[in-house]
Amino acid sequence: MAKNLLIALDVEPRHIDLFKAIGNLNITVKKQKDVTALDIKGKNIIVGNVNPNLLSDAEDLEFLQLNSAGYDNYVGKLPKKTILCTSVGAFSPAVGEHILAMTFILIRHFHLYRDKQNRKDWSDCGKITSVEGSTIAVFGLGDIGRSYAKKVKALGAKKVIGVRRNLNDKPDYIDELYTLDDLDKILPQADIVVNVLPSSPKTVNLFNQRTFLMMKTGAYFINVGRGDAVDQNSLLEVIRANKLQGAALDVTTPEPLPQDNPLWDEPRILITPHVAGWFFLQETLERIVKIAASNVEAYMNNEPMRNIANH
């Protein structure tokens, strides 16, 4: 029996051909931002992060394939019968390199030198840190966290600490593996702390005044996970007090970050507008389409699907 499929992504004809080849699909393609409740009505399968507020009455929706790795915005918004899948595995090249770039910008003071360049100021920013010989803690060892951990280990990090829910099967590029219950063992020894954790009740304000004060004086903090993992006022305080040397944020609370938010005015905080994992790298879109097409085909054939999420 044919299913009605809505592809809410900016895709090319060659991408659509992958879905046509599956067969038994009535395919509609629309830009994500233009999708309305009328577009969703009668659709059995949707590919793309459509507005979750449009989905509560999507009675015919059987399967939603997200173009994101995170899915917290969809919890409680879908009919219970709907299968929800993510695009975990699509973002590691783009986000892993974004974190690595943030790392070098911070520890080499490149953001501060850009400020000096704008002022035509020929003076130095003082001592730097090196990845080689450093201890780096990575909170979240999913596809993205593993990608970054491999990179810094290959660049000579003395110790790479991984943090995740279970301690099974430690990768060889991770020197020590802990859970969130071990913050007192992790934070005091890390020169660079990177958060890639998805949002959950345990991660909200995980990085707060208490945990920032546990960190090594002069350490750096990077967040590409979720904005709600960080108490932003406390982050600002510890940087202004010179407890931390600096921070880089690709995610904030709220988003967009209001123009009057004091984070903008702190020169030692580098901010990017949640761009680490979008579609700016073509390979990201290619991977998402492949994951989606594979899952749609598996669903149509009643076969095992990839990246199923509980909602």
N, C-alpha and C positions, 0 to 999 in steps of 0.2 A: 504494500500500500504506500502511495507517495506521501511524503512529508513536506510541509511548508517551511522553508529555510530563509531566514533573514540574515544577511551578512552586513553587519554594521561596522565596516572597516573601509579605509581608503585603499582599495585593492585594484590591481591591474587585471585585464582580461585573462592573462595566463594563470593568475591565482584562482579566478572563478572557474577556470577549466578543470582545476583539481577537484572541485566540488561537483561539477557536471559529470565528471567521469565516474562518480560514485553511483549515480543513477537513482531514480525514484525520488527526485527532489524538485520541488517547485521553488526556484531561487529568486529572491528579491535582494537587491544590493542598494544600500543607502548610507550616506555619510552619518557617522555616529551622532554628531551634534544635531542632526535634522530628524532623528527618529522620534516619532510620536506614539501615543497610545494606540492610535488607529493602525500604525504600521505593525505593532506588536500583536494586535488582535488576530487570532487564527493561526499564529505561527507556532509550529511545533518545536523548531530548533532555532536558536539565535546564536550567532557568532559575533562577539564584540561586547564591550562594556557599555551597554545602553543604560540610561538613567534608571537606577534601581527603584525609584519611586513609581515608575511606570509598570512594574512587574507584579504588584500584589494581586491584580485582577487578571493576570495572564493565565486563564484557565486551561488553555490549550498547550501551554509551554511544557515540553517534556525534558528538554535539555538546553542548558545555557553554557556556552563555551566562552569564557572570559579571555580578553587579550592582555590580562595582567596576571602577575604572580600572586598578588594579594586579592583577597575576596571579602574582607571584613565589611565593606559597604553593602554587601548583598545578604548578609546573615539576617534572617528574619523577614526578608523582603520577597522571598520566592514561595510559590506553592510548594508544599511539602513533597509532592511527588516528583518535582523537577530535579534532574541530575545537574549538578554544578561542577564544572571542570575549570581549572586554571591553566595558565601558560607558563608554569614553572619549567625552566630549562631554556627559555627564549632570551633571557636578559643578561646572562653572564658575561658575554663579550663587552657589551656596552656599559653595564653598571660596574663590572669588575675594573675596567679601565678608568671609569669616572672616579672611583674610590682611589685608585692608584694615583691618578692625576691630582686629586685633592691632597693626598698624602704628601707628594713632593712639593706642591704649592705651599702647604703649611710649613713643612720642616725646612724648606729653603727660603722662606719668607717672600715668595714671588708676588703674593698679593700686596704685601707691604712695599715692595719695590715698584710695583705698578703705581701705587699711590705716590711714591716719591718721584717717579717719572713724570706723573701729571703735574707735580709741583716744580719740576726741573731741579730736584734735590739730589746732588751727588754725594750721598753719605750712606754708610752701611747700616744694616739692621742687627748687627751683632752675631752671636754664636748660632750655629745651626745644629740639627740632628741628622743622623744618617739612618736610612733603613738598615743598611748593613750593620750588624751588631746590636740592633734594637730588639726589644721585646714588644710584640704586637698582639693584642687581644682582639679576636673577631667574635662578636656576639651574633650568632646565627650562622650555621654551617649548611645552609641550603646551597643551591646551585651557585648563587652569587657569592656568598661568603667563602665557599670552597675555591672559587675562581680567584678571588683576591688573595686568599691565604696561600695558594700555590705560587702566585706571582711574587709576593714579598719573601717567601721562603727561598725562591729561586734567586732573588736579589741579595740574599745573604743575611736575612733576619736571624738573629741569634736564637730567638725562641718565638714560635707562633703558638698562641693559646687559642683553642677553640671552645666555644660555649654553645651548648645545645641541650635539648631535653633528655637525651639518653647518651650513655657513655660507651655504647657498643661500636665496634669496628672503627677504631681511631685511624684516620688517614695517615699515611707515612709523612706527609708534609706538616702535620700538626704535632707539636712536641708535647703539649699537655692538653687534656680534655676535661672540661668541668661542666656543671650545670649552673643555673642561676642561683642555686643555694650557696655557691662558693665565691660570692663577690669579694669577700675579705681576703681570699687567696689570690684572686685575679688582678683586681684593680691596683693594689699597691706596687706591683712589679711591672706594669705595662707603660711603655713610653708612648704608645699610640693605641687608642681604644676606638674600635670601629663597631657601630651598631647596624646590623642588617636584619634584625628581628622583625617579623610581622607583628601587627597589633594584636594584643590579647589582654585580658585582665591583669596578667602577671607583668606585662611590659609597660603599662601606663605609668608614666613618671618613674620608670626604673632608674633613670639617671636624674638624680635630684641632689639637693645640697649635701645630704649624708654621703651618697655614693661618689659625688665629685670630690669631696674632701678626702675620701679614701684613696683617690688616685695620686700617683707620684707628682710631686711638685715639678712643673715644667712640662708635663705630658700634654698630648694633643688628643682631641676628641672629634670623631667624624660620625655623622648620622645620615644614612641613606635608607633607613628602615621605615619608621613611621614617626611623624612629628610628635605624637602624643607620648612617645617614650621618654621625652625630655622635659624637665621643668626648665623652661627657657629663662626665667628670671634668675634661677640659681646658676645656670650656665654663665649668664652675663656677669653675675657677682664674682664667681671664682676666676673668671678671666680678668676682670678689672682689679681683683686682689692679687693677681699674678700667681695664683695657685696653678692654673692651667696656662700654657703658653699660647694656645689658640684653638679654634674649632672650625669645622666646615660642616655646613648643613645643606642637604639637598631637599629636605622635608622640614616643614615647620607646622606650628599650630597658631592661628588658622592658616589656610592657603586660599588665595594669595596672602602673603604676609603684609599686614597693613603698613602704609608708608610711614606712619608715626611710631612704628615699633622700634624700640631702642636697639634691637639687634642690628638693624641697618647701619647704625652709627658707630659700632665698635669695629675699628680697623682690623683687629685680630680675628674677627669672625668672617669667614668666607661663605657666601650664600649663593646657591644656584637654585633656580625656580622649579624644582621637581622635574628635572630634565634628564636625569641619569639614565632612565630606562624607557623613555618614550620611543617614538619611531624615527629618531634622528639618525640612527644607524640602520641602514637598509637590511642588514642581516637579521636584526631583531624582528622586523615584519616578516621576513622569509621564514624564520623559525616559528613564529606564531601561526602563520597560515598552514605550515606543515603539521603542527600539533593539532590545529583545529580540524583540518581535513581528515587526518588520521582518526581523530575521535569521532567525527561525524560518521565516517565509514564504519568504525567499530560499533557505534550505536545502531546504525541501520542493519548491521549483520548480527546484532546481539552478541558482540564479542567484548572482551575486557577493554576498558577505557583507561586513559592516562590522566593523572592529576585530579582525581575526584576529590572534592572538598565537602565537608559536612557543613550544612547551613541551617 
